[in-house]
Amino acid sequence: MARAYDIPGEPGLGEVFAFQTVVPGVFEFGPFRFTAGHVNHPVESFAYRIEAGGSSLVYSGDTGASDTLVELARDTGLLLCEASFLDGRDTHPDVHLNGREAGEHADRAGTHRLVLTHIPPWTDGERNLVDARKAYAGSVDLARAGAVYEV
């Protein structure tokens, strides 16, 4: 992380956090089973499926269109999916999804619920919500600070 911000050396976060390199695959932490998969982005990025007690959720991470995301989200209770781009405005492949694409991923996966995340201030979240609802017939919401979602 220090390199990402041009900080020379290590700032000492290892004294506070236990860092591990993430690789695609399955790992367990307490009662949770995590499945990590590479998704499409200019720098290494992962989507995660988290399962416990018969329930699951998937977090997309930063991604462009991704079959891996669809497979991880297959029949999940909740897909937290980034929608940073606007359909028709942002056309850079393999960087971020727009609302329509997030909806298409949720639809292909048979996700039970979709929450759009990672929407910057310069992107119209309401338009992404409308676009996602056109592509996905299930429940769709915009992520909001403090919101709680049951899975």
Buried (B, 14 or more C-beta within 10 A) or exposed (E): EEEEEEEEEEEEEEEEEEEEEEEEEEEEEEEEBBBBBBBBBEEEBBBBBBBBEEEBBBBBBBBBBBEBBBBBBEEBBBBBBBBBBBBEEEEEEEBBBBBBBBBBBBBBBEBBBBBBBBBEEEBBBEBBBBBBBEBBEBBBEBBEEEEEEEB
